[in-house]
Structure formats: C-alpha cells, structure tokens
C-alpha cells in the first residue's frame, strides 16, 4: 500500500530525506485507508460497497487496482496465461471487496479445495470411514435419517432409546423390511448414496414408519414401543377363545390360518414384531417364526426382504450410485464451464490487445518510413 501521509512522506517509507532516521510508520487503520494522515475518518470504511448502479460500482476498488501487472517474458503463451491469472485475481479481489458477504464462503471453498487432495474418504464429512452391516452403521446418522424422513422428532426418539437402546435399529428393520445383519457394499460409505437407497425403500414399502408414528405407538410413561399392537404381525383370536386361529401380516393385510397342529394360546409372547423374518410367538419350549406360516408370494414373501448379501439391495445401491455419479459429473462440468468461459474471454482480450499493439507498431513503422521518404525527397 503506497498511501502518502499528510507531510508528503510515504506511509511505508524506509527513511527521511537525509537517510539517517527511519520514517514513522503509519497505523494499521491508516494502512488500510480508514484514517487519513491527519487522523480524520474517511467516508468509506473497509468493506463499504458502492450502491448498485452508481458510478463507483463499475470501477475497480482501490485494492484491485494495486494488483501488479504480470511481468513480460517474451513468450506469448506464458504471458497470456499470466495475464489471464491476473485478470481472474483482480476480478476476485474487486468482487469480494464490493460484496464481502461472499468472503467466508470463498474462504471455506478454498480451504476445502486446498485440503481436498490430501483428505481421505474418512475425513470427508459426507462419507463413513467404514461400513459393514446395518447393525454397525453410525447411529447418530441413522437418527438424523429417521427424523428427516419419517416424522419422528429427535426428542421422542431419545426417550424411546431410554427404554430400549436398540430401538433405532429396530425402527430401521421395521421401516426397511430388512435385517440388522444386512451387509453394506463399499459404495454405502457415501452417505448420499445410502440415504437415497433408504429413502427409495421407504417409498416402495409405503412409508410404514410414517403411518406407525401417526398412531399411539408407545407407552407415554415407560416409552416402550407397543410392537404387539403396531408391529408387523397380529394374531387373530375368535371371540371367547384363548387360542389363535390365524395370523395377519399387517403391511400387506394378508391373513392365513394356523395349521391344526400349531396351538398358540394368549399365554404366548409375540417377540421381535418389528421384523418380517424374525418375528415369532413363543412359550418355552415352543417357538414359531410367523413368516413360516405364509406361502411364497404371500405376506412377508410378497416383496424381497433385505438380508445378508442381498442382490436386491446391492442392485438398488448400484442404481443410485450411477444416478448420483451422473448428477455430480454434470454439476462439475457446469462449475468448470464458468471459469473456462472467463478464461476464454480473458485469453481473447489479451490476444486482441496484442494484435492491436502489433497493428499500432506496424502503423508507426509505416509512418516513419513515409517520413524518411519525404525527408529524402526534400534533400534531393
């Protein structure tokens, strides 16, 4: 910054006229142009911008004007590239000075871009460091997914966890028709991918969780989920009888009769009723998995349940991954196109200035030649 003080000496000068005493340095406020040499405040503060449409808004700010011109090397290609970089730098400085609301965003982008080459997938905020099964998936992320997509609030979810710490995984099993041992492929490290896969699954199954949360689904005193009332299966008892005659798969409204050799009384406990495959009734030593009573294509077998290395799940992951990759490539292409357009314009402007300079030089040489001819003719 080369702002002269009120006595005529440079603000950042190295000495007085005699060279024996160092010149007094200006304050930081003077250096950035907030104070004049006399200490009086100027009208413009550091980040004051001119009003839109005013004459000042079309001029470069004083800081952008201080950007030195790129030194010439004689190599047209190298000089053009340096000129393009300088124009971009000037435009950036001028834009941020006139509209400082973008400063923090630009800084964040620059820091992220600078660290991008060195950062691993584990350091990226939108990626898991490792994925194995649904049971091992990051629970805070699952909580965020449920609160965003199912209508349950985080406070209620925390209360349900106070009764059953495993409730988050149970809700996922219920809503996704899957098992906790579902294996997640490498692509599921990308949180955007797995979130979209789960969202598609919720829609495919009619968003069971949203419907469940609209009911009186938990005990208000103990915060225990009433899986026996709102879960996957429901036992059917005839009036006045203590023995079940049928079982209903609630999501598909499919009811099948129990085999004659199966006797299920009201004393039996309905367990794990958040799972299509694991739900059962038991009264030791007897235990009956409820999915076994349904034929192929009925109830829980009318749609693929995600379990183990599920082909259906992996296919869904691949489909979503391809869609997201295509979208990201398109977005990156659009981002690249903008600076590419600016660079092309800058390069064109530099080339036009070089051509104009060459034309002027040729014109000057022609005029000099004509002048010499006139002088020669006059002397003859």
Secondary structure as UniProt FT lines:
FT   TURN            6..7
FT   TURN            11..12
FT   TURN            17..18
FT   HELIX           28..31
FT   TURN            32..33
FT   TURN            37..38
FT   TURN            46..47
FT   TURN            52..53
FT   HELIX           56..58
FT   HELIX           62..65
FT   HELIX           76..98
FT   HELIX           100..102
FT   HELIX           103..116
FT   TURN            117..118
FT   HELIX           121..123
FT   TURN            125..126
FT   TURN            135..136
FT   HELIX           139..149
FT   HELIX           154..163
FT   TURN            165..166
FT   HELIX           167..176
FT   TURN            180..181
FT   HELIX           186..189
FT   HELIX           191..204
FT   TURN            205..206
FT   HELIX           208..213
FT   TURN            220..222
FT   HELIX           227..230
FT   STRAND          233..237
FT   TURN            239..240
FT   STRAND          243..249
FT   HELIX           250..252
FT   STRAND          254..257
FT   TURN            260..261
FT   TURN            266..267
FT   STRAND          269..271
FT   TURN            273..274
FT   TURN            276..278
FT   STRAND          280..283
FT   TURN            284..285
FT   STRAND          286..289
FT   HELIX           290..293
FT   TURN            296..297
FT   HELIX           299..301
FT   HELIX           311..379
//
